[in-house]
Amino acid sequence: MGNRLAGFIIFRKGIVMEECNKPVGVFDSGVGGISVLRELVKQMPEEDYIYLGDSIHAPYGTKPLDEVRKLTISNIQFLLGKGAKSVVVACNTATSAAVAVLRKMYPDIPLVGIEPAIKPAVLYKSNSRIVVMATPMTLRQEKFQNLMHQYEDRADIVPLPCPGLMEFVERGILDGSELEKYLTELLCTVNHKKIDSIVLGCTHYPFVKTAIQKVAGSGVLIFDGGEGTAREMKRRLSEAGLLNKNKNTGQVQFINSRNTKEEIELCEFLLGYV
């Protein structure tokens, strides 16, 4: 009996170890979620990752809610079918539309979404004026409205829809006169000379952070939620006993619905972009 029990325990450990070695899935509507992937790799370099970008259907931020939800669920199911042990929904729009539904569908899967980093912006300075740059759909969703209402008595929070901004990143345009002209016209609508901080409410936007800073001015502090999202996934994997104990550096696999050589090259470029 002792031997049979010992064999059972070893077998169970083998299952746990196999689960730990599975990759972390990361999903975005395009290439923007690579800004979150970079933070994940920084905090958990030993993990393997599968990054799925749905660029063929981007942008999500201007689509109807039901369509975004269906697309997101389908893409998460694809990642789980590829053996992902956990999933980061690295898209604010997809998080707002589908994360609550996905958590009910997969209660045992560590699943982390992303939301605009309003809290750290509010804590940065009392009674500050904060501009939240995001897609039109993210700003319309109840999830964002509830988040904003939590802090609106402590800061002047100004939502700023940015239709078209993510497309610059999808085209690999991270600086230059065309982008600066777009940002100048956009930020002028909220009198950017009188703001204290900007919250980047789309995972594409950190890639154009330098351009945003240039237009907004050096005195404006810029926040994004990538670091906190990566930290939360690490915590959940640890709680579930799913952290990879391998001391070697993990690998990243890129998959994109557009399925072109140029798209994968853009993904690889953005992962190493500083």
C-alpha positions in Angstrom: 0.0 0.0 0.0 2.9 2.3 0.9 4.5 1.8 -2.5 1.2 2.4 -4.4 0.6 5.6 -2.4 4.2 6.8 -3.1 3.7 6.2 -6.8 0.4 8.2 -6.7 2.1 11.2 -5.1 4.9 11.1 -7.7 2.3 10.9 -10.4 0.5 13.9 -9.0 3.7 15.9 -8.7 4.4 15.1 -12.4 1.0 16.6 -13.3 1.7 19.7 -11.4 5.2 20.1 -12.9 3.8 19.6 -16.4 1.2 22.3 -15.7 3.9 24.7 -14.5 5.8 24.3 -17.7 2.9 25.3 -19.9 3.0 28.8 -21.4 1.2 32.0 -20.3 -1.2 33.2 -22.9 -1.4 36.9 -23.7 -4.1 38.3 -25.9 -4.7 41.7 -27.6 -6.8 43.1 -30.4 -3.5 43.7 -32.2 0.1 44.4 -31.3 -0.5 46.8 -28.4 -0.6 44.1 -25.7 3.1 43.6 -26.3 3.6 46.5 -24.0 2.1 44.3 -21.3 4.1 41.2 -22.5 7.3 43.2 -22.0 6.3 43.8 -18.3 5.5 40.1 -17.9 8.8 39.0 -19.4 10.6 41.5 -17.0 8.9 40.1 -13.9 8.8 36.4 -15.0 11.6 35.8 -17.5 11.6 32.1 -16.9 8.0 31.7 -18.2 7.1 30.7 -21.8 4.6 33.0 -23.5 2.2 32.7 -26.4 1.2 36.1 -27.7 -2.0 36.3 -29.8 -2.8 39.4 -31.7 -6.1 39.8 -33.6 -4.9 42.5 -36.0 -7.2 41.4 -38.8 -10.1 42.5 -36.7 -8.5 45.6 -35.1 -9.5 48.1 -33.9 -11.8 46.6 -31.2 -12.4 50.0 -29.7 -14.9 51.1 -32.3 -16.9 47.9 -32.6 -20.2 46.9 -30.9 -19.9 45.3 -27.5 -21.4 41.9 -28.6 -18.9 41.6 -31.5 -15.9 42.4 -29.2 -17.1 39.9 -26.6 -17.5 37.1 -29.2 -14.1 37.9 -30.7 -12.4 38.0 -27.3 -14.0 34.7 -26.1 -13.0 33.0 -29.4 -9.4 34.1 -29.1 -9.1 33.1 -25.4 -10.4 29.7 -26.3 -7.8 29.5 -29.1 -5.0 30.2 -26.5 -6.4 27.6 -24.1 -6.5 25.1 -26.9 -2.7 25.9 -27.5 -2.1 24.8 -23.9 -2.0 28.1 -22.1 -2.0 27.6 -18.3 -3.2 31.2 -17.7 -4.3 34.2 -19.8 -3.7 37.9 -19.7 -6.3 39.9 -21.6 -3.9 42.7 -22.5 -6.5 44.9 -24.1 -8.6 47.4 -22.2 -11.6 47.2 -24.6 -11.6 43.4 -24.5 -11.3 43.4 -20.7 -14.3 45.6 -20.4 -16.3 43.6 -22.8 -15.5 40.0 -21.9 -13.4 39.4 -18.7 -16.4 39.0 -16.4 -17.9 36.4 -18.7 -14.6 34.6 -19.2 -14.1 34.2 -15.5 -17.5 32.5 -15.2 -16.6 30.2 -18.1 -13.1 29.3 -16.8 -13.2 29.7 -13.0 -10.1 27.6 -12.5 -7.9 29.4 -15.0 -5.8 32.4 -13.7 -7.2 35.1 -15.9 -6.1 38.8 -15.6 -7.5 41.7 -17.5 -6.2 45.3 -17.6 -7.7 48.6 -16.7 -6.6 52.2 -16.9 -4.2 53.2 -14.1 -6.4 55.9 -12.6 -5.7 55.0 -8.9 -1.9 55.6 -9.1 -2.5 58.8 -11.0 -5.0 60.0 -8.3 -2.5 59.1 -5.5 0.3 60.9 -7.3 -1.1 64.4 -6.6 -4.1 65.6 -4.6 -6.9 67.3 -6.5 -5.1 66.9 -9.8 -6.4 67.1 -13.4 -6.1 63.7 -15.0 -6.7 62.9 -18.7 -7.5 59.3 -19.5 -6.6 58.5 -23.1 -8.5 55.4 -24.3 -10.6 53.9 -27.1 -14.2 55.2 -27.4 -15.6 51.8 -26.4 -13.5 51.5 -23.3 -14.7 54.9 -22.1 -18.3 54.0 -22.7 -18.2 50.8 -20.8 -19.7 50.5 -17.3 -16.4 49.0 -16.0 -14.6 52.2 -16.8 -17.4 54.5 -15.6 -17.5 52.7 -12.2 -13.7 53.0 -11.9 -13.8 56.7 -12.7 -16.7 57.3 -10.2 -14.6 55.8 -7.4 -12.1 58.7 -7.7 -14.0 61.6 -9.2 -14.3 63.3 -5.8 -10.5 63.3 -5.4 -9.5 64.5 -8.9 -10.7 66.1 -12.0 -10.8 63.1 -14.4 -11.2 63.9 -18.1 -12.0 61.0 -20.5 -10.4 61.5 -23.9 -11.5 59.2 -26.7 -8.6 58.6 -29.2 -10.1 57.1 -32.4 -7.2 56.3 -34.7 -4.3 56.4 -32.3 -3.9 52.6 -32.0 -3.7 52.4 -35.8 -0.4 54.3 -35.7 1.1 51.6 -33.6 -0.4 48.8 -35.8 1.4 50.5 -38.7 4.6 50.7 -36.8 4.5 54.5 -36.6 5.8 55.3 -33.2 7.1 58.9 -33.8 7.3 61.6 -36.5 5.4 64.6 -37.7 2.1 62.8 -38.7 1.8 61.3 -35.2 2.7 64.5 -33.4 0.1 66.5 -35.5 -2.6 64.0 -34.5 -1.6 64.1 -30.8 -1.4 67.9 -30.7 -4.9 68.3 -32.2 -6.3 65.6 -29.9 -4.7 67.0 -26.6 -5.7 70.6 -27.5 -9.3 69.6 -27.1 -8.7 69.0 -23.3 -6.4 72.1 -22.8 -3.4 69.9 -22.2 -1.4 72.8 -20.8 -3.4 72.5 -17.6 -3.2 68.8 -16.8 -1.1 67.1 -14.2 -1.0 63.5 -15.6 -2.2 61.3 -18.4 -3.4 57.7 -18.0 -2.8 55.5 -21.0 -6.0 53.5 -21.2 -5.0 51.3 -24.2 -2.1 48.9 -24.3 -1.1 50.3 -27.7 -0.4 53.7 -26.3 2.8 53.0 -24.3 4.6 52.6 -27.6 3.9 56.2 -28.4 4.5 57.5 -24.9 7.6 59.5 -26.0 5.5 61.3 -28.6 2.7 61.9 -26.1 5.2 63.3 -23.6 6.7 65.6 -26.2 3.3 67.1 -27.0 2.0 67.2 -23.4 5.2 68.6 -21.9 7.8 67.3 -19.5 5.8 68.4 -16.4 3.0 65.9 -17.2 3.4 62.4 -15.6 2.2 59.5 -17.7 0.8 56.3 -16.2 -0.1 52.9 -17.8 -1.3 49.6 -16.3 1.1 47.1 -17.7 3.4 46.7 -14.7 0.5 46.2 -12.3 -1.1 43.7 -14.6 2.1 41.7 -14.8 2.4 41.8 -11.0 -1.1 40.5 -10.6 -0.6 37.6 -13.0 2.6 36.6 -11.1 0.6 36.7 -7.8 -2.1 34.5 -9.2 0.3 32.0 -10.7 2.1 31.8 -7.4 -1.2 31.2 -5.5 -2.1 28.5 -7.9 1.3 26.8 -7.6 1.8 27.4 -11.4 5.0 29.5 -11.5 7.7 27.9 -13.7 10.6 26.9 -11.5 12.9 26.5 -14.5 15.9 28.9 -14.1 16.4 29.2 -17.9 15.0 32.1 -19.8 11.7 31.3 -21.4 10.6 31.7 -25.0 7.9 33.9 -26.7 5.8 32.6 -29.6 3.9 35.2 -31.7 0.7 34.4 -33.4 -1.3 37.0 -35.4 -4.6 36.6 -37.2 -3.2 38.7 -40.1 -0.5 36.0 -40.4 2.1 37.9 -42.4 5.8 38.0 -42.1 5.7 41.8 -41.6 3.2 41.4 -38.7 5.4 39.0 -36.9 8.5 41.1 -37.5 6.6 44.1 -36.0 5.7 42.0 -32.9 9.4 41.1 -32.5 10.5 44.7 -33.0 8.0 46.0 -30.4 9.0 43.4 -27.8 12.6 44.8 -28.0 11.5 48.4 -28.4 12.8 50.8 -25.7 
